[in-house]
Amino acid sequence: MSDFRRSQNEAHPNKTNTILTGIILLQILFISMQIWLLFGALNNALEENFFFALTTFIGSAIMAIFAIWILRYLPEPLKKGPTKKPIVSPSRDP
């Protein structure tokens, strides 16, 4: 069995780009929801509605944990293969 990271590194670059695009879109979604939740928490904290402010803050913290957790699925940068240099062996023949 192969693990996820090795399979991901051996994948075709188009598949890697698809994974990267999906992760970027999820990050945008998570950060947008966090901004919305924190905005609600601040508004309700100013209105002294502490329970709602606390629950939205906890929700935002959970979204931050998910956003950080999903970063582990980022593909490694594509590396160019080693250039094959001709091997020169010392020859004793002139």
VMD Tcl script that draws the C-alpha trace (Angstrom):
set ca {
  {0.00 0.00 0.00}
  {1.17 3.49 -0.73}
  {0.58 6.46 1.46}
  {-1.17 9.63 0.33}
  {1.96 11.78 0.09}
  {3.86 9.37 -2.17}
  {0.84 8.89 -4.43}
  {0.37 12.63 -4.62}
  {4.00 13.20 -5.54}
  {3.76 10.61 -8.33}
  {0.53 12.06 -9.72}
  {0.33 13.83 -13.05}
  {0.85 17.62 -12.78}
  {-2.74 18.24 -13.93}
  {-4.06 16.24 -10.99}
  {-1.72 18.11 -8.67}
  {-3.03 21.42 -10.01}
  {-6.61 20.25 -9.42}
  {-5.81 19.35 -5.81}
  {-4.09 22.70 -5.31}
  {-7.05 24.59 -6.79}
  {-9.46 22.74 -4.49}
  {-7.37 23.51 -1.43}
  {-7.15 27.19 -2.36}
  {-10.93 27.37 -2.81}
  {-11.49 25.68 0.56}
  {-9.10 28.14 2.21}
  {-11.00 31.07 0.68}
  {-14.28 29.58 1.94}
  {-12.93 28.98 5.46}
  {-11.42 32.46 5.75}
  {-14.59 34.13 4.42}
  {-16.70 32.24 6.95}
  {-14.27 33.18 9.72}
  {-14.52 36.86 8.85}
  {-18.31 36.60 8.85}
  {-18.32 34.80 12.22}
  {-15.88 37.24 13.81}
  {-17.92 40.18 12.53}
  {-21.01 38.66 14.18}
  {-19.07 38.02 17.38}
  {-17.87 41.63 17.57}
  {-21.34 43.05 16.89}
  {-22.93 40.88 19.56}
  {-20.14 41.55 22.04}
  {-20.83 45.29 21.67}
  {-24.53 44.64 22.30}
  {-23.58 42.65 25.43}
  {-24.92 39.39 24.01}
  {-22.05 37.37 25.44}
  {-23.41 33.86 24.69}
  {-23.78 34.48 20.95}
  {-20.39 36.20 20.82}
  {-18.78 33.23 22.55}
  {-20.36 30.65 20.24}
  {-19.36 32.55 17.11}
  {-15.82 32.92 18.46}
  {-15.66 29.15 19.09}
  {-17.01 28.52 15.58}
  {-14.35 30.79 14.14}
  {-11.65 28.98 16.11}
  {-12.88 25.64 14.74}
  {-12.77 27.03 11.21}
  {-9.18 28.18 11.82}
  {-8.24 24.67 12.94}
  {-9.78 23.18 9.77}
  {-7.99 25.77 7.61}
  {-4.64 24.88 9.17}
  {-5.37 21.12 9.04}
  {-6.13 21.16 5.31}
  {-2.71 22.70 4.59}
  {-1.16 19.27 5.14}
  {-2.68 18.17 1.83}
  {-0.80 20.79 -0.19}
  {1.24 19.11 -2.89}
  {5.00 19.45 -2.81}
  {6.52 21.68 -5.47}
  {7.30 20.00 -8.75}
  {10.97 19.24 -9.04}
  {12.87 18.81 -12.23}
  {14.52 15.46 -12.59}
  {18.26 15.24 -12.23}
  {20.13 16.12 -15.35}
  {21.98 13.15 -16.70}
  {25.59 14.08 -17.10}
  {27.85 11.74 -18.99}
  {29.99 9.68 -16.71}
  {33.61 10.09 -17.61}
  {35.75 7.24 -16.49}
  {39.48 7.72 -16.50}
  {40.98 5.64 -19.23}
  {44.55 4.51 -19.20}
  {44.56 4.04 -22.96}
  {45.90 7.07 -24.91}
}
mol new
graphics top color blue
foreach p $ca { graphics top sphere $p radius 0.5 }
foreach p [lrange $ca 0 end-1] q [lrange $ca 1 end] { graphics top cylinder $p $q radius 0.2 }
display resetview
